[in-house]
Structures are given as C-alpha cells and as structure tokens.
Amino acid sequence: MGQQIRLGRITDASGFFKIIDQCTGRVDLITEEGDRLNLRSKICQFMSMTQIFAHQEELNLELVISEESDVSIICEYLGNVSKECVDVSDMKS
C-alpha cells in the first residue's frame, strides 16, 4: 500500500512537483472525496493544483508514497517548507 502522510500547506506548486518528479516510485494524492491521483502524471499534477490552491485553508489531503526513499525526499521538502510531515499510516488502523 505504501506510507501515508498528511499534506500540509503547499505554497510553491512548482517546487513541490519538482520533488515529486525526483521520486522513483508511485506517489498518489488522496483527495477529501477519496479520489486517488498519481502525481507522477503531469495531467494529475495539473488537476491536483486546483485542490491544493482552492482549499488552502482547510486542506485535508494525503500522499501515499510507495518507496521508502521517496518518503525521505518528500518529508525533507515538506519539513523545510511547511514544518509538517505527519505519518498517518499507523493512525488508519
């Protein structure tokens, strides 16, 4: 299934997607409605920007990251940008 992390506030979509492009495995965005978008796809990146920026204040999105090395890359970026990289994998039991 992969590791799930809560997505905090993203203010630089270009920088965020550059980090996603560095990932080797699958990175999915789970929307509030339960939709699953593969962020390695450029069309899904475009679609996810509407979710990220339209609901910036009440953002309730999660990432599912298939590769452990990608988790480190993304959490480092999120930690530097938003001070938040919350692992919710264990909370879903």
C-alpha positions as a Markdown table, in Angstrom:
| # | Residue | x | y | z |
|---|---|---|---|---|
| 1 | Met | 0.0 | 0.0 | 0.0 |
| 2 | Gly | 2.8 | 2.5 | 0.8 |
| 3 | Gln | 3.3 | 5.0 | 3.5 |
| 4 | Gln | 0.7 | 7.7 | 4.0 |
| 5 | Ile | 1.5 | 11.3 | 5.1 |
| 6 | Arg | -0.8 | 14.2 | 5.6 |
| 7 | Leu | -0.1 | 17.0 | 3.1 |
| 8 | Gly | 0.4 | 20.4 | 4.8 |
| 9 | Arg | 0.2 | 23.8 | 3.2 |
| 10 | Ile | 1.9 | 24.0 | -0.2 |
| 11 | Thr | 2.7 | 27.5 | -1.5 |
| 12 | Asp | 5.1 | 26.6 | -4.2 |
| 13 | Ala | 3.5 | 24.0 | -6.6 |
| 14 | Ser | 6.4 | 24.1 | -9.0 |
| 15 | Gly | 8.9 | 23.3 | -6.2 |
| 16 | Phe | 6.6 | 20.6 | -4.9 |
| 17 | Phe | 6.2 | 18.9 | -8.2 |
| 18 | Lys | 10.0 | 19.1 | -8.9 |
| 19 | Ile | 10.4 | 17.0 | -5.8 |
| 20 | Ile | 7.7 | 14.6 | -6.9 |
| 21 | Asp | 9.5 | 14.2 | -10.3 |
| 22 | Gln | 12.6 | 13.1 | -8.4 |
| 23 | Cys | 10.8 | 10.2 | -6.9 |
| 24 | Thr | 11.3 | 6.7 | -8.3 |
| 25 | Gly | 8.1 | 5.0 | -7.1 |
| 26 | Arg | 4.4 | 5.9 | -7.2 |
| 27 | Val | 3.2 | 8.9 | -5.3 |
| 28 | Asp | -0.6 | 9.3 | -5.1 |
| 29 | Leu | -2.6 | 12.2 | -3.8 |
| 30 | Ile | -5.8 | 11.2 | -1.9 |
| 31 | Thr | -8.4 | 13.9 | -2.1 |
| 32 | Glu | -11.1 | 14.6 | 0.5 |
| 33 | Glu | -13.5 | 12.9 | -1.8 |
| 34 | Gly | -11.4 | 9.8 | -1.9 |
| 35 | Asp | -10.1 | 10.3 | -5.4 |
| 36 | Arg | -6.6 | 8.9 | -6.0 |
| 37 | Leu | -4.3 | 10.9 | -8.3 |
| 38 | Asn | -0.9 | 9.6 | -9.5 |
| 39 | Leu | 1.3 | 12.7 | -9.0 |
| 40 | Arg | 3.9 | 11.3 | -11.4 |
| 41 | Ser | 1.5 | 12.1 | -14.2 |
| 42 | Lys | 1.6 | 15.7 | -15.5 |
| 43 | Ile | -2.2 | 15.8 | -16.0 |
| 44 | Cys | -2.8 | 14.7 | -12.5 |
| 45 | Gln | -0.3 | 17.3 | -11.2 |
| 46 | Phe | -2.3 | 19.9 | -13.0 |
| 47 | Met | -5.6 | 18.6 | -11.6 |
| 48 | Ser | -4.2 | 18.4 | -8.1 |
| 49 | Met | -3.1 | 22.0 | -8.2 |
| 50 | Thr | -6.8 | 23.0 | -8.2 |
| 51 | Gln | -7.4 | 21.0 | -5.0 |
| 52 | Ile | -4.2 | 22.3 | -3.3 |
| 53 | Phe | -4.8 | 26.0 | -4.0 |
| 54 | Ala | -8.6 | 26.2 | -4.0 |
| 55 | His | -8.8 | 24.8 | -0.5 |
| 56 | Gln | -5.6 | 26.0 | 1.0 |
| 57 | Glu | -7.1 | 26.9 | 4.5 |
| 58 | Glu | -9.0 | 23.6 | 5.0 |
| 59 | Leu | -6.6 | 21.3 | 3.2 |
| 60 | Asn | -7.3 | 17.7 | 4.1 |
| 61 | Leu | -5.2 | 15.7 | 1.6 |
| 62 | Glu | -2.8 | 12.8 | 2.0 |
| 63 | Leu | 0.0 | 11.4 | 0.0 |
| 64 | Val | 0.6 | 7.6 | -0.4 |
| 65 | Ile | 4.2 | 7.0 | -1.2 |
| 66 | Ser | 5.3 | 3.6 | -2.4 |
| 67 | Glu | 9.1 | 3.8 | -2.0 |
| 68 | Glu | 10.8 | 4.5 | 1.4 |
| 69 | Ser | 13.5 | 6.6 | -0.3 |
| 70 | Asp | 10.8 | 8.8 | -1.8 |
| 71 | Val | 9.2 | 9.3 | 1.7 |
| 72 | Ser | 12.5 | 10.8 | 2.9 |
| 73 | Ile | 12.8 | 13.1 | -0.1 |
| 74 | Ile | 9.2 | 14.4 | 0.2 |
| 75 | Cys | 9.3 | 14.7 | 4.0 |
| 76 | Glu | 12.5 | 16.6 | 3.9 |
| 77 | Tyr | 10.9 | 19.1 | 1.4 |
| 78 | Leu | 7.7 | 19.4 | 3.4 |
| 79 | Gly | 9.6 | 19.8 | 6.6 |
| 80 | Asn | 11.6 | 22.6 | 5.1 |
| 81 | Val | 8.6 | 24.3 | 3.6 |
| 82 | Ser | 5.7 | 23.8 | 5.9 |
| 83 | Lys | 7.3 | 22.3 | 9.1 |
| 84 | Glu | 4.9 | 19.4 | 8.7 |
| 85 | Cys | 5.3 | 15.8 | 7.5 |
| 86 | Val | 2.8 | 13.7 | 9.5 |
| 87 | Asp | 2.9 | 10.0 | 9.0 |
| 88 | Val | -0.8 | 8.8 | 9.2 |
| 89 | Ser | -0.1 | 5.2 | 8.2 |
| 90 | Asp | -0.4 | 4.0 | 11.8 |
| 91 | Met | -3.4 | 6.2 | 12.5 |
| 92 | Lys | -5.6 | 4.4 | 9.9 |
| 93 | Ser | -5.7 | 1.0 | 11.8 |
